[in-house]
């Protein structure tokens, strides 16, 4: 031994142990006679050999033989290839490697353990070998490689799907599109990735889609919409789009899968080819709204089609109901829904008393035959659909049924009706401000069924007048009213009332957007509820603001 391992050997050993801990690896040092002069304690967790083989004075040949005999011998060479060597050949090869001036290797031991070996031969003849367990790093690397392979496979699968798929991040920026989507928008991927829908869609379509997308990000509830759209070449198609939120909180993505269902739905173009003033970037435009700068259609064009007709959907299954309502909305129909034979009978009775005609009933095939009998008693045309054929056939079937009704000379126009369950000047429980006559029937159906006294105003000015006349205990205020909208009507009521006669005002919204909620509260409303309205939702509101004594029967 030279002066490196003199009387200060204990201090030197302690320092080397500290270094070993600092690098999270095992260290052993050997002299020019291939005898171990130091081995750190960390090696015991890396090499499955008895402690005696790592003691100073042990020959490297004996240590390597113990490693071989324990079954922990390195199973790959420097290139990663597996080889079979006998004991003596393997020991000789390892000693030869230890005599090289510098070698670095990554060796595999067993099925899931990898060791990194760094060997150095110093000019003095001493050698140093540092061994680290890099199994976790290798696992992460292999997992990353596997993830990349899965991503590549997924991209290949998506690119070969026949229908368009797009992915947007929280900022509604495109982060992935498949080849079908690029063909649909007639744009290369680089023209879409990193851009927003506003860069691709015309403003009126993007505004509507942005609201749906934001709602999906907030609620996480999948959305399915069917919409008639027009491409840049003027061709009109009908698509069924399914939207989903995927990912984890803080890292949500919106996936949209579109299917061209034009061949399965009879379409009726209302606005002709795409106007020449549409920007080239406006690849599709909705036929449900006018494109930017487009003048109003001629009266004879606006009168065509089935828009505005009143259709009632009868289904006890929420998914089927929402799918039907979404599809029928593309036809610009005045639509509502009930979920039982009892609700159907009450709805039709109230509509009859109010003079509001229902033009067509769409009946879920799973509903009892009693529903068909009730529709027959009122002489209302009925079509029956099952969930499987909903997307493919519903729009065309409703279109045909309503056009057939018009051909037979049946009047489908109905006046705006204001319901009032009590005589003028009598106090009521609930004032409903709602301009849509079908929604008026829904409110009347629920309130009468629950035994509440009510009146219905068809515009904001009438809502203020009926509040002054009837002193309702609570107001349900739709925000999209004529003359005065719901915000303006609420603000006027708050300006006219006193502290003693302050009335709870509940805003009725179609979408759960924060800006609409904020506007409701700013105008003086106490709370908001969302459409479609259910008896349970109204009862919860009544109980929360008026207590259990609220409910009373009609006089």
Secondary structure, DSSP 4 states (H G I P E B T S, - for coil): --GGGSTTHHHHHHHHHHHHHHTTSEEEEE-TTSBEEEE-GGGGGTS-S-GGGGSTT-BHHHHHHHHHHTT----B-TTS-B----HHHHHHHHHHHHTSSEEEEEEEETTTEEEEEEEEE-TTS-EEEEEEE-HHHHHHHHHHHHHHHHHHHHHHHHHTSSS-EEEE-TTSBEEEE-HHHHHHHT--GGGTTT-BGGGTS-HHHHHHHHHHHHHHHHH---EEEEEEEEETTS-EEEEEEEEEEEEETTEEEEEEEEEE-GGGS----SS-SPPTTS-TT--EEETTSPPTTPPPPPHHHHT-SSTT-EEEEE-S-HHHHHHHHHHHHTTT-EEEEE-SHHHHHHHHHHHHHHTPPP-EEEEETTS-HHHHHHHHHTT--EEEE-GGGHHHHHHHHHHHHHHHHHHTT----------BSS-TT---SEEEE---HHHHHHHHHHHHHHT--EEEESSHHHHHHHHHHH--SEEEEESS-SSS-HHHHHHHHHHH--STT--EEEEEESS--HHHHHHHHHTT--EEEESSP-HHHHHHHHHHHH-GGG-----
